[in-house]
Amino acid sequence: MYNNNIEFIVTIRVWCASKVWNLIVRKSMELNFNGLNSIKPSHSSEMEFVKVIIIGSGPAGLAAALYTARADLNPVVLAGMELGGQVSLTHLVENYPGFPDGVGGSELVELFQKQAEKFGARIEFDSAIQVNLDQQPFEVVTYNKVYKAATIIIATGAAALNLNIPGEKEFTGKGVSYCGTCDGWFFKDKEVIVVGGGDCALEEGIFLTRYAKHVTIVHRRKTFRAGTLLQKRAKENPKISFLNNTILTEILGEDIVKEVKLKNVVTGEEWRQQIDGIFVFIGHAPNTKLFEGKLNLTKDNYIVTDSSMKTNVEGVFVAGEAADPIYRQVVTSVGMGAAAGMQAIHYLQEYALQDQVK
Ligand SMILES: Cc1cc2nc3c(=O)[nH]c(=O)nc-3n(C[C@H](O)[C@H](O)[C@H](O)COP(=O)(O)OP(=O)(O)OC[C@H]3O[C@@H](n4cnc5c(N)ncnc54)[C@H](O)[C@@H]3O)c2cc1C
């Protein structure tokens, strides 16, 4: 097997060195994870040890909660400012499998929540304000306490982008909105503009025709990113008209929005239009500021992952729109959440296995 004694000795030394190294690594893990398997959820006002903490209560976070709860890991879900995430803001979801007649956004996430809670997930109405990923157990600081966690699943999703034009900030909540379901009712028989060209913009534009007298969809490009079926529905809706190749340059008013300045980006023509409300649906940015300098992020600030939902820190997983600039759907976020949950379970099982081996 070995050509000479030297090769044999070298092989033995390498083998021993790797064993010693493994032992050192394992011992340091054991030290850090000391008592991990006996962790029971504790309720101190300052600190709590948990096996799994999920940051975010959108579809991804709640799917991860369901999977880890069913593995008896008693996950804690930090709900953040938006229980149920973005989809809870929409009135109807027609593309989530299992609901042939569609389902309300908030109804769907309520079902997700109920199912996860049934198996032992705990939702906390709290937000992560700081994380320490340098050593095990990881640390997640919230407004109410410090969680020491063996694994973290990040599901912080994304948030609406702003137009960043004069008047937008000033009139937010006074005619400028980012949620048709929340604010549509206030625009009964009014003239509104919807800004954007994706699924959200068209979906919300169609929804707003329930209330508004007329909806103008303003899109900076010639063609829409939205799905063909949605485009067809919007175009067939008699209450909707379109302004393509057009941007908003300023929002004007007194106490509330009264007028908007528009510009055709092809011809350069500028004009003013009287308007009662402006709904902005121009995209989202991932909520990943908390992880800057702590995890690898893409240039657009999405958390870098692969199909295993792992991040560059072992034991920290990510799911949903925080890591997905492409699909950005409930069904895909749920899938990523389930995968992250399964990976977290596997990760913790590995440690249980090591404990048995020692
Ligand atoms: C108006 C609208 C309509 C939509 N319609 C559809 C549709 O019909 N079909 C479809 O498939 N998709 C739709 N989407 C997209 C869908 O909502 C998203 O793809 C999905 O919600 C993403 O899920 P997520 O769990 O990754 O993140 P999100 O839903 O963004 O949830 C993020 C969660 O993280 C929490 N969070 C953030 N920061 C922190 C923190 N520091 N600490 C604790 N928690 C934190 C938030 O409170 C929230 O609970 C729509 C989106 C919008 C805005």
The ligand as an ORCA input file, in Angstrom:
! r2SCAN-3c Opt
* xyz 0 1
  C     -48.434     45.041     -2.422
  C     -47.781     43.699     -2.656
  C     -48.481     42.693     -3.299
  C     -47.898     41.433     -3.508
  N     -48.612     40.466     -4.137
  C     -48.079     39.231     -4.284
  C     -48.840     38.171     -4.874
  O     -49.997     38.341     -5.255
  N     -48.246     36.967     -5.005
  C     -46.960     36.718     -4.605
  O     -46.493     35.585     -4.726
  N     -46.217     37.709     -4.041
  C     -46.745     38.944     -3.880
  N     -45.985     39.946     -3.321
  C     -44.606     39.646     -2.955
  C     -44.553     38.908     -1.609
  O     -45.267     39.640     -0.663
  C     -43.095     38.725     -1.156
  O     -42.400     38.002     -2.128
  C     -42.994     37.975      0.159
  O     -43.761     38.593      1.152
  C     -41.545     37.928      0.624
  O     -41.518     37.205      1.804
  P     -40.318     37.329      2.864
  O     -40.720     36.494      4.010
  O     -39.038     37.049      2.203
  O     -40.226     38.858      3.286
  P     -41.278     39.950      3.736
  O     -42.646     39.591      3.338
  O     -40.710     41.231      3.252
  O     -41.190     39.894      5.323
  C     -40.081     40.401      6.012
  C     -40.319     40.255      7.500
  O     -39.131     40.630      8.182
  C     -39.459     41.463      9.271
  N     -38.270     42.225      9.620
  C     -37.546     43.084      8.871
  N     -36.520     43.569      9.582
  C     -36.587     42.993     10.800
  C     -35.824     43.093     11.993
  N     -34.758     43.894     12.081
  N     -36.195     42.360     13.071
  C     -37.262     41.526     13.009
  N     -38.033     41.397     11.904
  C     -37.694     42.126     10.824
  C     -40.665     42.257      8.781
  O     -41.409     42.798      9.861
  C     -41.428     41.152      8.045
  O     -42.195     40.425      8.961
  C     -46.566     41.205     -3.099
  C     -45.856     42.221     -2.456
  C     -46.455     43.452     -2.231
  C     -45.677     44.538     -1.535
*
